[in-house]
Structures are given as C-alpha cells and as structure tokens.
Amino acid sequence: MQNLVLYRKYRPKTFGEVVGQEHVVQTLTNAISSGTISHAYLFAGQRGSGKTTIARLLAKAINCENRKPASPQGGNGFEPCNECSSCLEITKGQSLDLVEIDAASHTGVDEIRELTEGIKFVPVKSKYKVFILDEAHQLSKGATSALLKTLEEPPSHAVFILATTELHKILPTIISRCQRFDFRKLKLEEIIGRLETLVKKEQCSVDGAALELIALNSGGSIRDAEALLDQVLAFGGKNIEDIKDLLGMVDIKLVSQFIDLLLQKKASPVIEFLNKIIEKGGDPQEFAKSLINYLRYGLILKIGPELSNPIIIGLTKEEKEKLQAQIVSVSEADISRTLKLFMDAENKMKYSPIPQLPLELAIIESLQKEEK
C-alpha cells in the first residue's frame, strides 16, 4: 500500500466516503436499498469527478453478501461490507464478475462482439455480472451498434455502467437505454476538505494556503488534486512558495507590476519587463495564464465587488486592494477587451516559434485600442 499513489491508496470504499456528487449517491443508494437495480447506467462528467469510483462501489454493493443496514434501526442496507469474498475480490481487482474495459483501446466491433457473447454466461459466484465501459464515447460506430443490441435485450444478471467525459459523442439511442447521471465539477471547499483528510492520514503537515493553491490548480478534479498533493509530498513542500516552485507558477507580484506598467500606456517598458521575466527562467505560458486569471479577477471586481468573495480565491487582502486600485480608472469594456487579447495570445503561443511574441503583440494591440 505504501507504494500506491494517493488517489488509489485512499480510493473511497463506501458511498459515505465519496466527496461531492450527492445527487448521484442518493439515487443509487436508494435503488440498492429498494432492490430496483437498472440494467444500464451512464455516468457523464469531467475527468476525476468520481465516475469510475462510484461505478466500482455500485458493482461492489449490488454483489455484497452482507450489506450494512441503512441505519442502526435496521432496514435494507446499501453500503458494501468490504469484508465478504465478493467485496475483497473487487477491491483487489480480482473479481471475475466485474469486467472493466477501456473503450479508448478497445474500440473495434469484434472486441465488443466478443464481450457481448461473454455476457450470456452467468456470473461465476456473484448475483450480477457488472461491465464498466470507460471512455464509452470512443467506441467505433460498429462497436456502438453491437453494444446497442445488447443494451436493448440484456440478460437479467448483467449490469452495464458506461462512463464518458464527452456525453455529446454518445448516440441518443444509447443514452435512451441507460439511467443517466451527470457528475458535477467539484467545489473548491470540497477538494480542500479531501486534501486535508489525506494529509492527516499521511501524518504530514501542509499549509492551508498551499492546499488551497493545489485545489485551485486541480480544475475541479479530485483525482488531479490528489495527484498534485502526492507530488508535493514527494517534493517535501509544505508552504505556498514550495507549491508555486513545484507547479512553475508565476508570482502574483510580477503580474501586478506588469499591469502597473501597462496602465502607463507605453509598450516599451512593458515588453522589456516581460522579457526580463523570461530571461530569468519564467515560463511565458504560465505567465500568460496568471495574467489572464488576474485580469478576470479585475473584471469581476469592476462588475460587482459583492461577487469577489465566492469567486476571487487565492489573492491576499493586500493583493486584492492593489488590484482594486489598478482598475479604478479603467472601464469594464477596456478590461474585457484586454482580457480577450491576452486569451488569444495565450492560445497562439502554442504554435509560435517565439513563445513570448503573441504576448508582445497583445501588449501593443491593447495600447493601440485604448489610444483610439
């Protein structure tokens, strides 16, 4: 267990341990308690939102030999016991009645036909034979047609769980034959809470501000956040400066100084400042991302200061006050226009032979537009 990455080492073993996705957990646990299991489910949502974790928990719960009661007073339970042979085999990835397929590498019609032929056979020892099809949108047209036939008339012992990050690529005929669950992007506080739990379990000490920064850089993915925390613990980082160094993040003070120079409406010192940052080893792509985020915060503050508390996260009180002072004499339209220019520049940097060139052009263009 010591060699496992955090998101595998502490993968939830019960529905109660799942972070977020309350609407999904509530519906599935009600179905398990009442015995109204569907033959097919479709889990849709961004990566790292818990689709595979909940799929495995569902497979474990419906095949558990001794499910825990729903309450101390008794009643039909929904939580897997994690002690019976079925639960232990699924946890270890050794169950013959749980088949996990990565559709990204098994897209062919012959492979799906082989799967559908195997569905006819009854489970080896469990009540249900569960098939988890990850990245289901990557199936070929022929493979999807073969799967569709099986979903129309499945055997009573088979349960399908399709997971996808791109729901729009799934055929409507497939969606109509499944119970669909949309997994939401996790909230910042939910991710931070999960990271705090893992830090305690690992008996480590990491600053709260550092955990917040990790959560901010996870893009709402619990798995990405746990992977970043794993990297931070391996690096030995404990504070926010260590995290910034590890992630290659740009100091917000540099972005603030950049905006100060931009407000002077002279291109030369701004471009010179930008190139000094890059000469010292700064990543122009990371600087562009930090700049875009800073300008977004400025636009939010300009539109409505009351919006800042739930949206502007990661700036200190002093940094927020500095930003407010910078935008006093700038209109919403100018901030919006500048933000769009730097967003376009960040996108063009991927294909530019000189990485900072799109940023330099955006600087010049933003000042020209203001002059007009």
C-alpha positions in Angstrom: 0.0 0.0 0.0 2.9 2.3 0.7 3.9 2.4 -3.0 0.4 3.3 -4.2 -0.3 6.9 -5.3 -2.8 8.7 -3.0 -5.8 8.6 -5.3 -5.5 4.7 -5.4 -4.4 4.3 -1.8 -7.4 6.2 -0.4 -10.0 5.4 -3.1 -13.4 5.5 -1.3 -14.5 2.1 -0.1 -18.1 3.2 0.8 -20.6 5.6 -0.6 -20.2 7.7 2.6 -16.6 8.4 1.7 -17.4 9.9 -1.7 -16.7 13.6 -2.0 -19.5 15.6 -3.7 -21.9 14.0 -6.2 -24.6 13.8 -3.6 -27.4 13.6 -6.2 -25.8 10.5 -7.8 -25.0 8.8 -4.5 -28.5 9.4 -3.1 -30.3 8.0 -6.2 -28.0 4.9 -6.4 -28.2 4.0 -2.7 -32.0 4.3 -2.8 -32.1 1.9 -5.7 -29.7 -0.5 -3.9 -31.8 -0.4 -0.7 -35.1 -1.0 -2.6 -33.6 -3.6 -5.0 -34.6 -1.7 -8.1 -31.3 -2.0 -10.0 -31.3 -0.8 -13.6 -29.6 -2.9 -16.3 -27.6 0.1 -17.6 -26.2 3.3 -16.3 -24.5 6.2 -18.0 -22.1 8.3 -15.9 -21.1 11.6 -17.6 -18.8 14.3 -16.3 -15.3 15.7 -16.4 -12.2 13.6 -15.6 -11.5 13.0 -12.0 -15.1 13.6 -10.8 -15.6 10.1 -9.4 -17.3 8.2 -12.2 -15.1 5.1 -12.0 -15.0 5.1 -8.2 -18.8 5.2 -7.9 -19.1 2.6 -10.7 -16.9 0.2 -8.7 -18.8 1.0 -5.5 -22.1 0.2 -7.2 -20.7 -3.1 -8.5 -19.4 -3.9 -5.0 -22.7 -3.0 -3.3 -25.1 -5.0 -5.5 -22.9 -8.1 -5.2 -22.1 -7.7 -1.5 -23.0 -10.8 0.6 -23.6 -8.8 3.8 -24.5 -5.2 3.1 -24.6 -2.9 6.1 -28.0 -1.7 7.3 -29.1 1.7 6.2 -29.5 2.8 9.8 -28.9 1.5 13.3 -32.5 0.6 13.4 -32.1 -1.8 10.6 -33.6 -1.8 7.1 -32.2 -2.7 3.8 -28.7 -1.6 3.5 -26.7 -0.1 0.6 -23.1 0.1 1.9 -20.8 -2.7 1.0 -19.3 -4.6 4.0 -15.8 -4.7 2.4 -15.3 -8.0 4.3 -17.1 -10.7 2.2 -15.2 -12.5 -0.6 -17.0 -10.5 -3.3 -16.1 -7.2 -1.8 -12.5 -8.2 -1.2 -12.1 -9.5 -4.8 -13.5 -6.3 -6.3 -11.2 -4.2 -4.0 -8.2 -6.1 -5.1 -9.2 -6.1 -8.8 -9.5 -9.9 -8.9 -13.3 -10.4 -9.3 -14.3 -12.5 -12.4 -17.7 -10.9 -12.2 -16.5 -7.3 -12.7 -15.2 -6.6 -16.2 -13.6 -3.2 -16.8 -12.9 -2.2 -20.4 -11.1 0.9 -21.6 -13.0 1.9 -24.8 -10.1 4.1 -25.8 -8.1 0.9 -26.5 -10.9 -1.5 -27.3 -12.8 0.4 -30.0 -13.3 -2.4 -32.5 -16.6 -4.1 -33.3 -15.0 -7.6 -32.9 -13.9 -6.8 -29.4 -17.4 -5.6 -28.4 -19.0 -8.7 -30.0 -16.7 -10.9 -28.0 -17.8 -9.0 -24.9 -21.5 -9.4 -25.8 -21.0 -13.1 -26.3 -19.5 -13.4 -22.8 -22.4 -11.6 -21.3 -24.6 -14.7 -22.0 -22.7 -16.7 -19.3 -24.0 -16.4 -15.8 -21.8 -14.8 -13.1 -19.1 -17.1 -11.5 -20.2 -16.5 -7.9 -22.0 -13.2 -7.7 -25.6 -12.2 -8.3 -24.7 -9.7 -11.1 -22.0 -9.6 -13.7 -21.0 -5.9 -14.0 -19.4 -4.4 -17.0 -17.8 -1.0 -16.6 -17.0 0.6 -20.0 -14.8 3.6 -19.5 -14.5 6.4 -22.2 -17.5 4.9 -23.9 -17.6 7.8 -26.4 -14.5 6.4 -28.1 -16.2 3.2 -29.4 -16.4 2.9 -33.2 -19.7 3.1 -35.0 -19.8 -0.6 -35.5 -18.9 -1.3 -31.9 -21.6 1.1 -30.7 -24.2 -0.8 -32.8 -23.1 -4.1 -31.4 -23.4 -2.7 -27.9 -26.8 -1.2 -28.6 -28.3 -4.5 -29.4 -27.1 -5.9 -26.1 -28.5 -2.9 -24.1 -31.9 -3.4 -25.7 -32.2 -7.1 -24.5 -29.7 -7.7 -21.7 -29.8 -10.9 -19.6 -31.1 -10.4 -16.1 -27.7 -11.0 -14.5 -25.9 -8.3 -16.4 -25.4 -4.6 -15.4 -23.7 -2.1 -17.7 -22.0 1.1 -16.5 -20.8 3.4 -19.2 -18.6 6.3 -18.3 -17.8 9.2 -20.5 -16.2 12.7 -20.4 -17.8 13.7 -23.7 -21.5 13.0 -23.5 -22.3 14.7 -26.8 -20.5 11.9 -28.6 -22.7 9.2 -27.2 -25.5 8.2 -29.5 -29.0 9.2 -28.3 -30.2 5.6 -28.8 -27.5 4.5 -26.2 -28.4 7.3 -23.8 -32.1 6.4 -24.0 -31.4 2.9 -22.8 -29.5 3.9 -19.7 -30.1 5.7 -16.5 -28.1 8.9 -17.0 -26.2 10.6 -14.2 -24.4 13.9 -14.8 -21.4 14.3 -12.4 -20.7 17.9 -11.5 -17.4 19.7 -11.2 -16.3 19.6 -7.5 -16.4 22.8 -5.4 -13.1 24.2 -4.1 -14.0 23.7 -0.5 -14.9 20.0 -1.1 -11.5 19.4 -2.7 -9.7 21.3 0.1 -11.5 19.2 2.7 -10.5 16.0 0.9 -6.8 17.1 0.8 -6.9 17.9 4.5 -8.2 14.4 5.2 -5.4 12.8 3.2 -2.7 15.0 4.8 -3.9 13.8 8.2 -3.9 10.2 7.1 -0.4 10.5 5.8 0.6 12.3 9.1 2.1 15.2 7.2 2.0 18.9 7.7 1.0 21.2 4.7 -0.1 24.8 5.0 -3.8 25.5 4.4 -2.9 28.2 1.8 -0.8 25.5 0.0 -3.7 23.1 -0.1 -6.0 25.9 -1.4 -3.4 26.5 -4.2 -3.4 22.8 -5.1 -7.2 22.8 -5.2 -7.2 25.9 -7.4 -4.9 24.1 -9.9 -6.9 20.9 -10.0 -9.6 22.2 -12.3 -12.3 20.8 -10.2 -10.9 17.2 -10.5 -10.5 15.4 -7.2 -8.1 12.9 -8.8 -5.9 15.7 -10.2 -5.8 17.4 -6.8 -4.8 14.2 -5.1 -2.1 13.6 -7.7 -0.7 17.1 -7.2 -0.7 16.6 -3.4 1.2 13.3 -4.0 3.8 15.2 -6.0 4.0 17.9 -3.3 4.6 15.4 -0.5 7.2 13.6 -2.6 8.9 17.0 -3.2 8.8 17.7 0.5 6.9 21.0 0.1 4.9 22.4 3.0 4.1 26.0 2.2 2.7 28.0 -0.6 6.1 29.1 -2.0 7.2 25.5 -2.3 4.0 24.7 -4.3 4.5 27.6 -6.6 8.0 26.5 -7.4 6.9 22.9 -8.0 4.0 23.9 -10.2 6.1 26.5 -12.1 3.6 29.2 -11.1 4.3 32.9 -11.6 4.4 35.2 -8.5 1.3 37.4 -8.5 3.5 40.4 -7.7 5.1 40.1 -11.1 1.7 40.1 -12.7 0.7 43.2 -10.7 3.8 45.0 -11.7 3.1 44.1 -15.3 -0.4 45.7 -15.1 1.1 48.8 -13.5 3.4 49.3 -16.5 0.6 48.5 -18.9 -1.5 51.3 -17.3 1.3 53.7 -18.1 0.3 53.1 -21.8 3.8 52.8 -23.1 4.6 49.5 -24.8 8.4 49.6 -24.5 8.7 49.2 -20.7 6.0 46.5 -20.6 7.8 44.4 -23.3 11.1 44.9 -21.6 9.6 43.8 -18.2 8.1 40.7 -19.8 11.4 39.7 -21.5 13.3 40.1 -18.2 10.9 37.6 -16.5 11.5 35.1 -19.3 15.3 35.7 -19.2 15.3 34.8 -15.5 13.7 31.4 -16.4 10.0 32.3 -16.2 7.6 30.3 -18.3 5.7 32.6 -20.8 2.8 30.2 -20.9 2.4 30.2 -17.2 2.8 33.9 -17.0 0.0 34.3 -19.6 -2.3 32.0 -17.6 -1.6 34.0 -14.4 -2.1 37.3 -16.2 -5.5 36.1 -17.7 -6.6 35.0 -14.2 -5.6 38.3 -12.7 -7.5 40.3 -15.4 -10.5 38.1 -14.8 -10.4 39.0 -11.1 -10.1 42.6 -12.1 -13.2 42.4 -14.4 -15.2 40.7 -11.6 -14.3 43.4 -9.1 -15.3 46.1 -11.6 -18.6 44.5 -12.4 -19.6 43.9 -8.8 -17.4 43.9 -5.7 -20.0 41.7 -4.0 -19.1 38.9 -6.4 -15.5 38.8 -5.3 -15.8 36.7 -2.1 -17.1 33.5 -3.7 -15.2 33.9 -7.0 -11.8 35.6 -6.2 -9.8 33.0 -4.3 -6.1 32.9 -4.0 -5.4 36.6 -3.6 -4.4 38.1 -0.2 -6.2 41.1 1.2 -3.3 43.3 0.1 -3.2 41.9 -3.4 -7.0 42.4 -3.8 -6.7 46.0 -2.6 -3.9 46.6 -5.1 -6.0 45.2 -7.9 -8.9 47.4 -6.9 -6.7 50.4 -7.0 -5.4 49.4 -10.5 -8.9 49.2 -12.0 -10.4 52.4 -10.6 -9.6 54.4 -13.8 -10.2 51.5 -16.2 -13.6 50.8 -17.8 -15.3 47.3 -17.9 -15.0 47.5 -21.7 -11.3 48.1 -21.6 -10.6 45.3 -19.1 -12.8 42.9 -21.2 -11.0 43.9 -24.4 -7.6 43.4 -22.9 -8.6 40.1 -21.4 -9.7 38.8 -24.8 -6.4 39.9 -26.4 -4.3 38.1 -23.8 -6.5 35.0 -24.1 -6.0 34.9 -27.8 -2.3 35.4 -27.3 -2.1 32.5 -24.8 -3.8 30.3 -27.4 -1.4 31.4 -30.2 1.7 30.8 -28.0 1.4 27.0 -28.6 2.2 27.5 -32.3 4.6 30.5 -32.1 8.3 30.0 -32.9 9.0 32.7 -30.3 6.8 31.9 -27.3 6.5 35.4 -26.0 5.8 37.0 -29.4 2.0 36.7 -29.1 2.1 38.4 -25.7 4.2 41.2 -27.1 1.7 41.7 -29.9 -1.2 41.7 -27.5 0.6 44.4 -25.4 0.9 46.6 -28.5 -2.6 46.0 -29.7 -4.2 46.6 -26.3 -2.5 50.0 -26.0 -3.4 51.0 -29.6 -7.0 50.2 -29.0 -7.0 52.3 -25.8 -5.5 55.2 -27.8 -8.3 55.1 -30.3 
